[in-house]
């Protein structure tokens, strides 16, 4: 992981070709004001659908609100980011839109392979009484930070493992040696953390279903954004008009 986080510019012709292709594709997609509007509408439509699946009540389930842990997996890279929030109904709706959360700026939701959400307060009854008392003392907000820290240390997501610097480069973060509030309090809830990690691993291994893009279980859900992609007109067998049809 350290080697991955300390690399400089990629010296790979195929990578550079892909980067140039990405820039060229964006130039085509934003070629005029009408296409810009279409691009804006399509991207927001997709992000809105992902947000709805992350938070809305599904068949036999309930709406996702309150404290949660969440993580985003990208096609190819795997797990990219792990976070927590006390307001799932707000944070998870914004996660793919990116108005107040940075993730979508770096990893667009169109390439998210899955998003795992753990409603960790539902695990509390299975935790030892001493840990339940510890959670009551520290509060749900600090407990969320502690579980987030434990999960980040266990999974080492790349986007949590370094931070931006004002000099324009990146600094690695040693999560295991952190003295943050979450790190300090994590030692008081080892069994709850183990339960959360087990629930996480179960959803992270869930196979994408045929049809629905979301799977709920007792304490969380996993959403598969790649299942939402709209077929192109070419895929549907109808010709695309010149200059239109993103």
ABEGO torsion letter per residue (X at the ends): XAAAAABBBBBBAAAAAAAAAAAAAAAAAAABAAAAAAAAAAAAAAAAAAAAAAABBBBGBBBBBEBBBBBBBBBGAEBABBBBBABAAAAAAAAAAGAABAAAAABBAAABABBBBBBAAAAAAABBAAAAAAAAAAEAAAAAAAAAAAAAAAAGBAAAABBBBAAGBBBBBBAAABABAAAAAAAABAAAAAAAAAAAAAAAABBBBBGBABBBBAABBBBBAAAABBBBAAAAGBBBBBGBGX
